[in-house]
Amino acid sequence: MAALISPERLASRPVDGRGFPVPWFVAWVDGTPDFRCVAPGKLEEAVRRSLCWVCGRPLGRFKTFVTGPLCAVNGVSAEPPSHRDCAEYSARACPFLSRPRMRRNDKDLPDDAPHPAGQMIDRNPGVALLWTTRSYRVVPVAGGALFRVGPPDSVRWFAEGREARRAEVVASLVSGLPLLRAEAEKEGAEALAALDRLYRHAMRWVPAEAEAGDRGAAVEGPGR
């Protein structure tokens, strides 16, 4: 595999002991970056100033969310958006996103480390979704905020640091659906029917089966 090259926007970021650039949102603990923790105030600043979650520079017209496959179903991301190239770098470089069997490491997590807003889905989906849109809406929830993504201009799927295959995306969606269904069941038949409609709609964003030699491509939204 070719060496992973970070975007130019990350050139000015500090690096960790391995030489990797430290994303803008990461908290520093005793002079060392803790990639599991968001620095206090970063989420609010990113939203207020429309800054990239990864490099900290101003966003342009397009915003890319690095999220899990279930976002294609429920339209919700737990983190603010990034530049498209910063988002792709994250999907390729982040161990949790690029290694399907890796679990979140909560060992020695600082006591004051913030927890993700909303209901935490404690699993590694094995596939990362890059959802590029021109709009989103902040949804206040207990413990912080979630992000309701707008219609996509394109979506891309990654697994193991590369473009994901159709079978991998479908498997991840199918394995995560019971988590959403369990919540819908608490609300009744209408919520379950709505979830089924959302799931069928999400399947339009699943990549087609790649032909031999095809690297795969972004799935373009309507109007592109």
N, C-alpha and C positions, 0 to 999 in steps of 0.2 A: 504494500500500500504506500502511496506517495505521502511524503511528509505533509502534515496538516499546517497550512499557513493561515495565520489569523488576519482579520481585516486590518487595513491601515488605521482605522479609527482606534484600534486597541494598542497601537504602537506606544502611546504615551502612558498606558496603564502600568502600574507596578506589577512585578512578576513574583510568583511564589518560588519556593526552593527548587522546584523542578524546571523553572524557566517559563511556566505558563502565565499568560496575562491574567490578572485578577479582575473579574467583572466588577463593575461600578457598585452594584447592590451589596456586595459581600461585606460582612462585618469582620473587623480585625480584633482579635483577642490576644492581648499581651504581645502585640507586634507581629502576630501571625494571622493570615487570612483564614477564616473558618467558612468554607464554601457552603456549609449547611445553614448558615445564619444570615438573615437580612439585617443590614446596619439600620439602627433606629432612624426613622424619618425619611428613609430613601423612597419608600413606596409613595408617600404623600408628595414628596418633591418630584418624583417621576411623573405623577399625574398632573400636578399643578403646572409644571414647566414643560410638559410634553418631551421628556427625556428618554433616551434609549436605556432600557433596563440593564444592558450589558456594558456599553461603553460610556454612558452618561452624557452623550452629546444630544443636541436637539434632533427630534424626529422630523421627517418630511411628510409628504402626503400619504405615503403608505406606512402602515404599522403591521409588524409581524409578531404574532403570539407564538411562543414556544410552549406547547401544551400537550396534553395527552389525547389519545384518540376519542375519548368520550366527549371532548369539546365539539366534535363534529355532530354529535347527537344533541347535547343540551345547550351548546353555544356559550359555554362558560369557561373562562380561564382564571386561574388563581394568581397569575402574575401579569404585570403590565407588559406592553409590547416593546419590541426592539426594532432596530434596522434589520432589513432582510438578510444582509450578509453577516451581521452579528448573530442573528438568530440561527442561521445555518451553521456557523462556527460552534455555537453552543450545542446544537444537536449532534454534531460530529465529535466534539471534544469532551463534553461532560460525561464522566464515568457512569453516572446513574442513567443518563439518556442513551448512551451508546453501548451499555452492557446489560442485556435483558435480564440476566440472573442476579444482578446486583441489588441488594436491599438497602434501604436508608439506614445510615449509621447514626444512631442516637446516643452512642456511648460518650460519656463525659460532655454532653451537650450543656452549654451554659444555662443556669437556672432561669435567667431572664431572656432566653432566646425566644423570639416570637413564633407562635404556631400559625400555620396557614389558616386563612379565614374560611368560613364555611365548614362543611363536613369533609374531613380528611379521608381520602381513599388511599389506604396504606398498601399500595402494591406498585410494582414496577410493571407498567403496561407492555414493555418490550419494544414499543414503537413510539416515536415522537412525531407530533403533528405541528407543522409550521403553517399557520393560518394568517394569510396576508389580507388586510382589509384597509379601508379608508376611514373607518369609523368604529367606535366602541362606546360603551356606556359603563360608568362606574356604578356598581350596586353595593351600597353599604350593607354589611351583615355583621353579626356579632363577632367581635375579634378583629375587624378590619374591613376589607372590601374585596369583592369579586369583580370580574370584568366580563360584561356581556358583549361578545364580539359582533361586529357588523357583517354584512354579506361579504364573502370572500372574493378577491380578485384572482387569487390562486391559492392552492394548498399543495404542500409537499410533505412526504412521509419519509422518516428515517428510521433505520434499525441498524445497530452495530456500527454506527458511524458512516453508513452509506444509504443510498436510496432504498427504501423498503419495498419488498415484493408484495404483490396483491394478497397472497395467502397470509403473509405476516400481519398485514393491516386488518384483514377480515378476522383472523384468529384473535387479535387483540380486542377488537370491537365486540366480538361474540363473548369473550371471557369477561369483559367489563360490564356488559349489559345487565346481568343479574343484580349488580350493585345499584343501578338506576331503577331497575324494576322493583326492587325491595322497597325503595322510597316511594315509588308511584303507588304501590299496593296500599300504603298507609292512607292515601288520598282517595282511593276508590277506582271504579271502573273507567271514569272519564280520563283520569290521569294515566291509566294504563293504555287506553286507546291513543291518547296524545303521544305517549312515549313510542308506541309502535309506529305512528306516523313519522315522528322525528327520526327514528332509526332508519326507516325506508328512505327518507329524504337524505340522510347522512351517507347512504351507500352510493349516492351519485358522486361523492368526493373520493371514493376509493379508486386507486389507480387501476388502469386496465392491465391485463396480463402482458408483461413485457415479452417481446420477441427476442430471439437469440441475438446477443450482441447489443441489445438496447439497454442503456443505463437507466431508463425510466425518465419521466418528465413530470413537471408540475401539472396538476389538474386545474385548468383555468375556469374561473367563474364566468357566469353569463355576462355578456357585454364586453369581454376582453377580446 
